[in-house]
Amino acid sequence: MNVKEFLNNPDRDEIARQLKIDKTPIQQLLYWMGGNVNINKLAFIDSHVKYNYPVDYFYEMCAYSIKGENK
């Protein structure tokens, strides 16, 4: 998966599935989300979800925190 697909694909279910399959590194996802997600959402995901929940839940939170729009 690449950053363009992650940010622009409106099918967030597909993105969540792909993140789980690819096992995209956590720090890479946070970097991609840095300028594209509300800072409060990003802080919540980084501080509460990253180490307290299973990695699959983290991937879902990342996938659904962005709308994804075709541009």
C-alpha positions in Angstrom: 0.0 0.0 0.0 1.2 3.5 -0.7 0.4 6.8 0.9 -1.8 8.0 -2.0 -4.0 4.9 -1.8 -4.2 5.2 2.0 -5.3 8.8 1.9 -7.6 8.9 -1.2 -9.4 5.5 -1.3 -13.0 6.1 -0.1 -13.5 2.4 0.7 -12.2 2.4 4.2 -13.1 -1.3 4.8 -10.7 -2.2 1.9 -8.0 0.0 3.5 -8.4 -1.6 6.9 -8.1 -5.1 5.3 -5.1 -4.1 3.3 -3.3 -2.6 6.3 -3.9 -5.9 8.2 -2.5 -8.0 5.3 0.5 -5.7 4.6 1.3 -5.2 8.3 2.3 -1.6 7.5 4.7 -0.3 10.2 3.0 1.8 12.9 5.4 4.7 12.6 4.9 4.8 8.8 1.1 5.1 9.3 1.5 7.9 11.9 3.8 9.7 9.5 1.3 9.4 6.6 -1.5 10.7 8.9 0.5 13.6 10.3 -0.7 16.3 8.0 -4.0 14.8 7.1 -5.7 14.0 10.4 -7.0 16.2 13.2 -4.2 16.4 15.8 -6.6 15.3 18.5 -7.4 12.1 16.7 -3.8 11.4 15.9 -2.8 12.0 19.6 -5.5 9.6 20.8 -4.5 6.9 18.3 -0.8 7.4 19.2 -1.1 7.5 23.0 -4.1 5.2 23.8 -4.5 2.8 21.0 -0.9 2.0 19.7 0.3 0.0 22.7 -2.9 -0.8 24.6 -4.9 -2.7 22.0 -4.1 -5.4 19.4 -2.4 -4.2 16.2 -5.5 -5.0 14.1 -7.5 -2.5 16.1 -4.8 0.1 15.6 -5.0 -0.5 11.8 -8.8 -0.1 11.9 -8.5 3.2 13.8 -6.0 4.5 11.3 -8.2 3.4 8.3 -11.4 5.0 9.6 -9.8 8.2 11.0 -9.6 9.5 7.4 -12.5 9.9 5.0 -10.6 9.1 1.9 -11.7 11.1 -1.1 -11.0 10.5 -4.8 -9.2 13.6 -6.1 
